[in-house]
Amino acid sequence: MAKIIPVPVFDGVVFGATGDLTLRKLLPALYYRFRDGQMPPDARIFGAARSNLSDDAFRDRARDALAKHVPKDALEPEQVEAFCQRLFYVAIDAAKPASDWSALRDALDEARVRMFYLATSPDLYGPICRNLKDAGLITAESRVVLEKPIGHDLESARAINDDVGAVFAEKQTFRIDHYLGKETVQNLMALRFANSIFERLWTSDVIDHVQITVAETVGVEGRGGYYDHSGAMRDMVQNHILQLLCLIAMEPPVSLDADRVRDEKLKVLRALRPIAAHEAATLTVRGQYAAGAVEGKPVPGYLTDLGGDETSRTETFVALKAEVRSWRWANVPFYLRTGKRLPQKVSEIVLQFRALPFSIFPAELGGFEPNRLIIRLQPEEGMRLEMMTKEPGPGGLRLRPTGLDISFEKAFGLRYADAYERLLMDTVRGNATLFMRRDEVEAAWTWADPILDAWAAQPEPPRPYPAGSWGPTAAIALIERDGRTWHEEIG
Ligand code: BG6
């Protein structure tokens, strides 16, 4: 097994400690890092929230959360106990003045790295940061972690960034996009820049188009309050999908230094062709799921999931055609789509190569599929290069597509660390490569805002699609108009 890079001893403070993200993602991620010996045994995690809990009551919640979200074979009772003993709790109302924060001040150790994780609603980011400063809690070795969404448009993102930036330097600010912590996403850097074959093919001469699909089977799962103000564009496209697009489209960075990588991603975001209001109807499709069936089970529509708010125009599906204006990507469309209540949970990037310029094989030997490189983020992380080969056996030469397959799990036989495990430890180490810089977030909003504005101005609501389908038929038309099809494998 690869050597795990150690992290310094730290005190972590998680605001929003009784919330879903902390219980479902952060505590399990920290537990795994503790169990695997990466989190130093005397590091401490302070849960901070409004409820009045004792340390023991918070530990009980943590035990329950681990039992629920960590598979049984990974729950080692002694390790769980030892980990829970590293958890503490402070009752804090984030909106209250800093003078009420003395318990936290007394608890933290001056000499340690401090990680303040804001797992709260973004409107609390500014007040929490100001209070941390006024309470004298920020040391040179402090970092702040912000969950997405950073704002709901460019203006609100700037306001949040200004508030946080008035307290924390940019190099202390870690804006999470958990997609950047996924194993395959990191592998993309290896694929492109540690192999000599692919980078030469990574150009408009060879690549016909790129597809990025992030499909989910779940609905809004009790997050309707947040989601209805967000929608698929703000929840998935502005951040996760654009970050994936950046990693595919960026030029090689001059080094792996965080800022050099982020400089290149920023150039891609700035090269995205703005979609004007009059183009929104042809270059974008938004949908909202109606009742249907997913994985054989009937499920209600979005409006019912919301509790019967019949007026919501929030999109739960987006498909669009993006363009990156650069020499490398001229005339190579990027088709992006994401949605809830689709038939499969699958996240993948497909690079489709150009068709053969001329074929010596008669058509009756088999249909030609253009070569494709499929990069799967989930499930079964891996990559597959689809090639045409001869069908084995006698009886003449027949062709068929075959995949050169690398399944990471089969190749390495490891459990993949959840994105949060890597991102939490990178924060403590102060490595910001996998986090969004302020200018990236703002460039992404600069591109997304006009599309959102155009939708808001359209009289018609999002197109309905039955739960369990691949979205509105207009999404199929979006790509088929260009003589292409979405890559879909049901399996
Ligand atoms: C989150 C979104 O950022 O990503 C959710 O807010 C979405 O709506 C989730 O379900 C998807 O993440 P993953 O890792 O399951 O693909």
Boltz pocket constraint, residues with backbone or C-beta under 6 A from the ligand:
constraints:
  - pocket:
      binder: B
      contacts: [[A, 216], [A, 235], [A, 347]]
      max_distance: 6.0
